[in-house]
């Protein structure tokens, strides 16, 4: 069956998210008003609030950052399997889904990284890319997907811990056949760091192909 990406919507992939790290405020994200400090541009003056209070008041703009993403793919098709993938159909289904997600990133201009506990050369070197952006990099990711070996380089839970420090993206997509406590604990740590996490659960049921947002 054809894989649909109906759950990967604009709210998750596009736009801005709030942050406290940028030095420049965004006029499109206004969280209220504040007293004029003579540092703000006159265009930020809220004349209604000024009239109500008798003091010059300006819009209090929040800070934003552009989105980028890290996609993490679990090559294990079950918790207990050995190095070689047992359920090749599901994993191959996941690889096809990755290609569709990467195309969405290309079309929308969202930079992304790709991590997986698998190699492209039968070694124990897991695939971990730099941040990709644009058509040339999209072709590179397709080449990587075509070369992925259907065997794991490491169990998924310890692999996640090994790449945590490399995840600087605003959004993280975890694609896996299964989810256990170790994986959800990892997601909780990312959320505590201010990231948004989404699980995509691969299964034989079309209705369950795309899972709910873990946190938005």
N, C-alpha and C positions, 0 to 999 in steps of 0.2 A: 504494500500500500504506500501511496505517496505521503511523505511526511509534511505536515502543515506546520506553519510557524505563527499560528493565530495568536499565541500568547505572548509573543515578543512584540509588544506594542510600543507606541510612541513614548509613553510615559517612562518606559524602562530604557530605551535605547537613545532617545533624542533629548536635546535641550540642555538645561543647566541644573545643578544641584546647589544647595546652600552650603557655604563653608565659612570658616572664620580665618582662613589663611591668606586670602588675597588682599592686596593693598588698595585696590580700586573698587569702589562700590558700584553696583549695577542699578541703574534707574528703573529697570523693569521689575525689580523685586523690592517692594516697599513694605516695611513691617510696621510703620507708624509715622509719628511726627516727633520732632525734638526742637529745642530752642536754637535759634540761629546763633552761630559762634563766629560769624564773619569769615569763616574758612570755606563755607559752602557756596556754590554758584547761585546767583540770583534766580536762575531758572528752577531751583529746588524749593523756592519759597512756597509754602502752602497758605494761600491767602485766606481761605476759610478758617483754618486753625488760628491764623494771625488775628483775624477779626474777632474770633471767639475769646481769645485769651488776652488780647491787647498787647501781646509781645510778638516779635517776628518769629515765626515758626517755619521749619523746613521739613521736607520729607526725610524720614530716616530709612535710608536704603540699606538692604542687606547685601552681603557679599556672595558672589557666585563663582563657579569654575566650570569650564567646559567638561563634558563627560569623556571618559575613556574607559576601556574595559579590559579585563583579563578573563579569558576563557580557559577553564581547566577541564580536561577530558580524562575520565577514568577508564583505562584499558581493561581493568578487571571486569569480567561479566558475572562473577559471584564472589562472595567473601572468602570462600574456602578453596578456590581453584589454585592450581600451581602456576608456573610461569606462563604457560600457553593458554590462550583464551578458549573457553569451552563453548560459549554461546556466540559463535562468530556472526550469526545473523543480526543479533542485537548490536554488537559492536560496529559492524559495517553500517547498520542503520544510523548509529551515532555519528559515524564519519561523514555520511551523506548530509546529516543535519548540520554538522560543522561547516561544510561547504556553503550551505544556504545562509547560515548566520554570518559567515565571513563576507558573503556577497552583500548582505544588508549593511554591514559596517562600511564596505566600499561605497555603496550607493549613498549612504548618509554622512560619510566623512568622519566616522567615529574611529579614532585610533585604538588599536587593540594589541594585546599580547596573547600568545597561545602556549599553554603548558600541558603536558601529558606525561603520565608514567609509562611511556613507550619510546622506542627508538626507531630510527629509519635505517639502521645498518646492523641489526642483530647484536648490538653491543648493550651495555648497561648505561649508556648515555641517554638520559631522558631528553625529550624535545622541549626546549625552553627558548622561545624567540624573543627578540627585541620588540619594541613597539612598532607595529606595522601601520602604514597609512598609504592609500592610493593604489592604483591599478597594478603597478609593478609588484608591489608587495603582496597583493591579492593572488597574483599568479604564483608567487613563491609559496604561499600557504597551501594552494591547491597541490603543488608538487610535493610538499611535505605530507599532506594527507594521503596522497597516492602511494607514498613510500612507507607509511607506517606499518610496522610489523605487528602482527596480532599476538603479541606476548608482552607481559609487563616487565618493566625494569625494576619496579619496587611495589610493595603493597601500597594501596592508595593513601591510607591514613598517615604513615610516616612520610610519604612523598609530599603530602600537603604541608606538613610541618617544615620540610626542607625548603619549600618555596615561599613560605609566608613572608619572609623579609623582602622578597623580590616583587611583592604585589603592592603597587602604588596607585592602582587604578581606582576610579570612583565606583565602578560597578564590577562585580565578579559573577560569572556564570559558571556553575559547576554541573557538568553533564556526566551522569553515572547510571548504571543499571540498578544500583542499590544505594541506600542511604542508611548509615548506622550512627550510633552516638558519637563516635570519634569524628565523623565528618560534620555532624551538626555542631559539635563543640568548636570545631575549627571555624565554621561559619559564624558562630557567636563571637569569636575573637575578632573576626573581620568587621562585624557589625559594631563592636565596641570601638573599633578604630575609625568609625564613621563611614564605612563602605556599605553599599547595598549588595545583597547576595540573592541570587536566584538559582534554584535547582531545576534542572530539566531531567526528569526520570525517564529512562528508556525502558519500554516494555513492549510486549506483543499486542497490547490493546491500544488501538488508535486513540481512545479517549484519554489514556494515561501517558501519551507520548510527552506532553508538556505539562510540567508540574506547576504548582502555584508559586508565587513569590514567597521566599522565606522571610524577607524583610524588604520594605520599600521606604 
